[in-house]
Amino acid sequence: MEPVSHSFPSFDNSCIKAATQSLYDGDFSGIVSKEQAEHSLSCFMGTDYARLTSSGFHALQAALIAIGVKLGSKVIIPTVTCPSVYHAVVSVGAIPVVVDVGSDVPLIAEENVRDLSLPPDEKYTFIIPQMFGLSRNLEEFPSHFNIIEDLAQRFTPYISSSAEMGVVSFSPTKLLTMGYGGAVVSNNRSLMERVSHFLDPDHTEYTLFDPGTVPFRVHSSVSGFQCAILLAQLKRYKQVIKARAKLVEAYDMALGDPERLQPEVPFRYQLILRNGSAPIIAERLRERGIMAYPLGSQLLHNVFSLDGKFDNAEKWYQTILSLPLHENLTIDIIQDICFIVRRLLL
Ligand SMILES: *Cc1c(COP(=O)(O)O)cnc(C)c1O
């Protein structure tokens, strides 16, 4: 069969028209459309503020700096996430403390944090990635933690009230894309002012009257045509969710309602294998041109050779098989994939 990618961006004519119009208008700097896109995104998320960046990575950097993470501060992150999260922490001079994930779902859990025995009088910063479209209830974490909710993989119209800030990514492997791009969203005005300073190396928005209080700044721009695409994409959100939900249904039917992770939004389709090893089966599928992966994420402790106990993450890596899910698939292709998957699972 034709090669099938694991995750692939989708767009329709409305996005092509919007991008073309923006190029005709010559809005390369995005000054006009950026304000509009940020307004639409904050309305969509139900937050008071949204600031666009050129990537989720820059959004994480901005959130960490705004929240007051300093040289040598510790930032707690789970081993099941994108390596970018680790690099973002390192890039602001902080130290990533990588912990295991829960036994119920492959997301960081309160029990993983309890294992760290943190002194109760210190304020720690956490990045909590809602991986694979899954959702961890953040209220279970102690309220004195600073929480950045990483919504790159669970793009839904809200952030947890327990999170100070949320970050979004519009990279071409996410639910919605604007080419590349990201955003910080929050209801906290002073944090968002710091985000704005951080993202303003030319002092154009805050002028030289306000030196700001951030230690350094980054140039993280989005162009007019990216903003135009984002505006068109946000309007497609419900349609995208519906199309993906149909594909999930097709998988469930073809595989006979298998045991799988139950994401809040249909971002990934991930089987929980009771026999067979996910890394081996994923490799067999990729040999046949079907881009499947164990878990759907690397484990940071393996990528960065870190010491520690990561038993749950290792177990998830062996048992979860992530199959292709995106709107470029058809029900026929899914049936073909499932035919091969069933044979490999026998
Ligand atoms: C993709 C991703 C990021 C990084 O986003 P980019 O836009 O690619 O920089 C951060 N966190 C998670 C959980 C991601 O999946």
PDBQT file of the ligand as one rigid body, heavy atoms in Angstrom, charges set to zero:
ROOT
HETATM    1  C1  LIG A 401       5.070  19.510  19.639  1.00  0.00    +0.000 C 
HETATM    2  C2  LIG A 401       5.158  19.696  21.063  1.00  0.00    +0.000 A 
HETATM    3  C3  LIG A 401       5.842  20.785  21.625  1.00  0.00    +0.000 A 
HETATM    4  C4  LIG A 401       6.670  21.726  20.818  1.00  0.00    +0.000 C 
HETATM    5  O1  LIG A 401       5.962  22.441  19.867  1.00  0.00    +0.000 OA
HETATM    6  P1  LIG A 401       6.720  23.020  18.561  1.00  0.00    +0.000 P 
HETATM    7  O2  LIG A 401       5.703  23.915  17.960  1.00  0.00    +0.000 OA
HETATM    8  O3  LIG A 401       7.040  21.842  17.706  1.00  0.00    +0.000 OA
HETATM    9  O4  LIG A 401       7.938  23.728  19.021  1.00  0.00    +0.000 OA
HETATM   10  C5  LIG A 401       5.819  20.932  22.992  1.00  0.00    +0.000 A 
HETATM   11  N1  LIG A 401       5.169  20.058  23.781  1.00  0.00    +0.000 NA
HETATM   12  C6  LIG A 401       4.516  18.993  23.286  1.00  0.00    +0.000 A 
HETATM   13  C7  LIG A 401       3.794  18.074  24.216  1.00  0.00    +0.000 C 
HETATM   14  C8  LIG A 401       4.497  18.761  21.916  1.00  0.00    +0.000 A 
HETATM   15  O5  LIG A 401       3.864  17.692  21.440  1.00  0.00    +0.000 OA
ENDROOT
TORSDOF 0
